Amino acid sequence: MKKITGKILLVDDQPYEELLLKEALNLIDRFPEVEYISDPKKALVHLRDNRDKIFLIICDINMPEMSGLDFKKEIEKDAYLREKSIPFVFFSSEDSKERVKQAYTYNVQGFFKKADSIEAQGELLKIIIRYWATCLHPIMGVEK
């Protein structure tokens, strides 16, 4: 796999999800750095103010202050953030047909159900990350 330039931004109100994601990513060669933000409102400020390259946003749906859907809606309304073309996927324990359909109205690039084990979650994340590492992208790059 090519070296990824940029971070994964994990937006989830459950701190243990950061630990699970990092454990799962340890199963992947050359995995990207993870930046964890528990509050979608703070994540919006971070995306607007910080010039770090973000390789991928992984977001939960159900969060108390602002839902993942509302977070994605705010990204879509912001011309600067929209132009960044950061791939955005939902990674949630909720997978109802209605919620998945609703998520795709906000131009998400994927909706994945959280796996039951670290190993299964690692395999799923490996597929997602390899896909985006291979995909051509207007802003981000990968190093050979």
N, C-alpha and C positions, 0 to 999 in steps of 0.2 A: 504494500500500500504506500502511496506517496505521502510525504510529510505534509501535514495540514498546517497552513498558516492561519491562525485565528483560534479563538476560544469557543467552547460550547457555553452558552448561557442557559442555565437551568433556572426556571421560575416555578417554584413550588412552595407552598406554605408549610410543608412538612420537612423539618431539617434532616430526618433520617433518609429522605429521598436523595439528598446530596451524597450521603455515605454509600447508599446502594448504587447510585450511578457511578461513583468513583470506583467502587469494588468491581462493578461490571466492566468499566473501562479498563481496569487493570488486566482484564483477559484479552485485550486488544493490543496488537503491536502498534507502536507509534501513535498512541491515542492523544487527542488534543487536551489542552488545559481546560478545566471546568471552572466557571465562575457561577456561584450560587447566589441568588437573590430571592428572598422569601415573599416579598411584597411586589406585585405587578406595578403599582404606582412608582415605586423606587426603581424598578427595572426600566420603566419608560424614561425617567429622568436620566438614568445611567446611559441608555441607548442614545439619547439626544445630546448629552454633554460629553460623553467619553468617546475618544477617537480610536479606541481599541478595535481591532478587527474581530468581528463575531462570525464564526464559521457556521453556527447553527443555533437556533433557539429551540429548546425543549421545554414545553410548558404543560402544567397540569390544568385541568378545567375548573375544578371546584376549589375556590379559595375565598376566604371571608370578605376582605375589603373590596376586591375587584376580581371578577371571574377571569379565567383564561380567555374566554370569548371576548369579553370587554377589552382585555389587554390587546388582543389581536386587532380588534376593531379600531382602537386608538392608533396602533401602528399603521393601519391602512389609511387612516384620516390624515396622517402626518406625511407631507410630501418628502421631507428629508429622509425619514425612516423608510418610506416606501421605496425610494430611489436606491437605498442600500441593498435592496433585494436579498435580505437575510432569509435563508430557508427557515421555515417555522413548522414544527410538528407538535402535535398534542401527544402526550404520554400520560394516560390517565387510567384509573381503575374503572371509571365509568365508560361504558361502551354501548349505550342504547342507540338504536337506529336513528331516533330523532336527534340525539345529541351529535352524532357523527354527521348527519345531514346538515345540521345547523352550523357545525364547525367549518364545513367546506364552503359555506356561503361567504366566509371571510378569507378565501384564497389561501388556506393552509396547504402545506405540501405533504401532509401525512397525518394520520390519526392512528395511534398504536395503543393497544391495551397493555398495561403494566403486567409483566410476567410474574409467575408465582415463585420463581427461584432466581437467585443471583446468576446462575449459569444461563438460564433461559433469557433473562433480561440482558445479559452480556452478549448473547448470540444475536438478539434482536437489535441491540445498539450497534453491534459490529456491522450488520447489514445496512442500517441507516447511515452510519458514518462512512462506510465504503461507498455507498451510493453517492453521497454528497461530495466525497473526496474525488470521485471520478467525474461527476457532473461539471460541465463548464459553467462558469458563473461570472457575471459582469463586474463584480467588485473584488471578490476573493480570489486567491490563487492557491495553488499547491506547488510545493517544491519537489523536484525529482530527487 
